[in-house]
Amino acid sequence: MSKNKVNVTIYGADVRCASCVNAPGSVETYEWLQAAIGRKYGNDDITYTYIDIFDTEVNDEFLEKIMDDELFYPLVLVEGEVAGEGTPRLKSIYQYLEKHGVKEQEG
């Protein structure tokens, strides 16, 4: 049975926002999410995309909202839905993954 992969997209930047000085950076969050999600769900059903908000040709509503300070980065989307922002929480991201059919690994 062929199954579409669930896409996790992280919008971020090398530069930390002024209020995020003590928080992990966007790239660290991206790498951390890949590792944490991979441990729980594996990586067969998930693809990851990182978008640097200051170095991209992407121009969509999420980028505009980040630039207008309506959303904070790093911004985590699961299948185009906001699953976390600023300091994303794994529990919330896991809920969105499961909502889109990702199953926890056995064993």
SVG drawing of the C-alpha trace seen along z (x, -y; Angstrom):
<svg xmlns="http://www.w3.org/2000/svg" viewBox="-6 -43 29 47">
<polyline fill="none" stroke="black" stroke-width="0.4" points="0.0,0.0 1.5,-3.3 1.3,-6.1 2.1,-9.7 4.8,-11.1 3.8,-13.7 5.8,-16.9 7.3,-18.8 8.4,-22.3 10.5,-24.5 10.8,-28.2 13.8,-29.8 16.9,-31.9 20.5,-31.8 19.9,-35.1 18.0,-34.6 15.1,-36.9 15.8,-39.5 13.5,-37.7 15.0,-34.2 18.5,-34.8 18.5,-31.8 16.4,-29.5 17.9,-27.1 18.4,-28.4 16.3,-27.5 18.8,-25.1 19.3,-23.4 15.5,-23.1 15.3,-21.6 17.9,-19.0 16.5,-18.3 13.0,-17.7 14.4,-15.3 16.1,-13.3 13.2,-13.3 10.5,-12.5 12.8,-9.8 13.2,-8.1 9.5,-7.9 8.1,-7.4 11.0,-6.6 11.7,-8.6 10.1,-6.4 6.7,-8.3 8.1,-11.9 9.9,-14.4 11.5,-17.5 12.0,-21.0 13.9,-23.9 13.2,-27.4 15.6,-30.2 13.3,-33.2 16.0,-35.6 17.4,-33.5 14.5,-32.0 12.5,-32.4 9.5,-31.1 6.9,-33.8 3.8,-32.5 1.4,-33.5 3.6,-32.0 6.7,-33.9 4.6,-37.1 3.2,-36.5 6.7,-35.9 7.9,-39.1 4.9,-41.0 5.6,-39.6 2.3,-37.7 4.1,-34.4 7.4,-33.6 10.2,-31.5 11.2,-28.8 7.8,-28.0 6.9,-24.3 4.3,-23.2 2.9,-19.7 1.2,-19.4 0.8,-23.1 -0.8,-23.5 1.0,-25.4 2.1,-22.8 4.5,-25.0 6.2,-28.4 8.9,-30.1 9.9,-27.3 7.9,-24.4 6.7,-21.6 7.1,-18.0 3.8,-16.9 1.9,-19.3 4.0,-18.3 3.4,-14.6 -0.3,-15.3 -0.3,-16.8 1.8,-14.0 -0.6,-11.4 -3.6,-13.5 -2.0,-13.0 -1.7,-9.3 1.9,-8.8 2.1,-5.8 4.5,-5.3 7.3,-2.7 6.9,0.7 9.6,2.0"/>
</svg>
